[in-house]
């Protein structure tokens, strides 16, 4: 496990990159009232688990893991 440093705003955190495979990635499609369409898809590029100085996962106040997801959103529209 390789711990890397990431900066969010003015705070620095320890993180571990998590390997993943795409299970399913779909487009959301919206019909506009004027007859056009807009399609939107979000694709994950990187998943980072925020860890403490010992490499242990950190958690939110609700007990969820602190995870940072870097992603790209694609938008396609037509008339």
C-alpha positions, 0 to 999 in steps of 0.5 A: 500500500503506497500512501500519497499526499493530496491537497483539497483546498488548503488541507493536505491528506494521506490517501491510498489509490484504490483499484477498480473495474467498471461494472456498468456505465450508462448514459442518462437521457433527458427529452427537452420539451422543444424536442431536443435531447440531452445525454449525460454520463459520469465516468470515474477516473480515480478512487482514493481512500483517505487514510490516517498517518498509519494507513488506516481508513478514516471515517466521516462523523456518520461512520462512512469511509472518507473517499475521494472520487475523481470523475469526468462528466460527458454531456451530449445534446441534440435538437 
